[in-house]
Amino acid sequence: MKLLYLVHRLPYPPNKGDKVRSYHLLKHLAARHEVHLGTFIDDPDDEVHLPRVRELCAGLHAVRLNPRTAKLASLRGLLSGEALSLPYYRDAGLQAWVDEAAARVGFDAVVVFSGVMAQYAAGLKGVKTLVDFVDVDSAKWRDYAPEHAWPMSWLYRRESAKLLGFEQRVAREAACSFFVTDHEVALFRELSPGQPLRLAALGNGVDADFFAPDPARASPFAAGELPLVFTGAMDYWPNVDAVSWFAREMLPALRERFPALRFHIVGRSPAPAVQALAGEAVNVTGTVADVRPWLQHAAAVVAPLRLARGIQNKVLEAMAMARPVVAAGDCVRAITAQPQPGLQPADDASAYVERVGAWLADRAAADAAGRSAREFVVDGYSWDAHLAGLDRHLEAA
């Protein structure tokens, strides 16, 4: 098939949650179809990866996006009455490329990654559109509001309401809309009562060949320390909140029991609040060339996310690296309905201290739990198996 693939951020390198999913979706589609990709580059460092992306695509149009300028442009939404996310990702050049490519190529279907990109497919009449919302983004803005003071709380509530209306219009017109878990599907249905929507869950996977322990891989940690690791893009507010909460509420109690413990925050673009955590007990790495040594040699991995739902790639990757993980209950339930030895839920500070502490006190048990975690994701979380659900809808289109 000849496919138009619209993505809000260049799907390479797969170094943060949304790019992991969008890259594997591109890779999956390109192995089976002719893909024409329209996307944005919001990080200048990603430009060096354009040749790799071109290898996968029959056509490519990448727009340079300056986040600061785009934020100013998004304020137009206050005048137009729309969600600010829409003008943030609006570009006349990309729309012209989509229209020209549609006339020249004759697309059989459109695959949209992130709901805001559906605005570019609105004029393509008679072409089936599949939308990967991933999460209910409007609900994220709603969740952010109570955590911020006015006027941001008002702005987040407004964005939630306006974006939900847009998401509902997109979903009504799509051949099928996908979310990362059954819970997100149910949430969107609950927020859209009585609407005739075609929805399905399309889970995340993990590249268990790439994320695999290697005995020859050197440790990045100092001799004698007890490393605890969190990974993620550290300018993303739920991640900032997670590590700040952990460092404030859980780390002191764990360090009292385990003085050699050090908390390593591994990820690009640490926000000022994250940088302020750095010290004797906390290491803030910034960008690392390869996250795998940090995971492989960790005593345990934590994902104390209070404001994120769905299947977290960071959790699957840590499990694939055979490390035991303690994560927010919602994140655990998105991955498995049954208890897993290497994936433990925690929803308050005392639960994190208890479960992390148990593994730090018994390293043999932690290692055994990690091996069990890897077996679990190898058996049930391949990308091709999960993305087969998309293939069925493309065949129908």
NORZIUR-V133601 format. One record per helix or strand of 2 or more residues. SS is the DSSP state (~ for helix, > for strand). FROM is the first residue (numbers start at 1). TO is the last residue. If there is no record, write none. Layout:
BEGIN
ss=SS from=FROM to=TO
ss=SS from=FROM to=TO
END
This chain:
BEGIN
ss=> from=2 to=7
ss=~ from=17 to=30
ss=> from=34 to=41
ss=~ from=44 to=56
ss=> from=59 to=64
ss=~ from=67 to=74
ss=~ from=76 to=80
ss=~ from=84 to=88
ss=~ from=92 to=105
ss=> from=109 to=113
ss=~ from=115 to=121
ss=> from=128 to=134
ss=~ from=137 to=145
ss=~ from=152 to=173
ss=> from=176 to=179
ss=~ from=182 to=191
ss=> from=199 to=201
ss=> from=226 to=231
ss=~ from=237 to=249
ss=~ from=251 to=257
ss=> from=261 to=266
ss=~ from=272 to=275
ss=> from=282 to=286
ss=~ from=292 to=296
ss=> from=300 to=303
ss=~ from=313 to=320
ss=> from=325 to=328
ss=~ from=329 to=335
ss=> from=343 to=346
ss=~ from=349 to=361
ss=~ from=363 to=380
ss=~ from=383 to=396
END
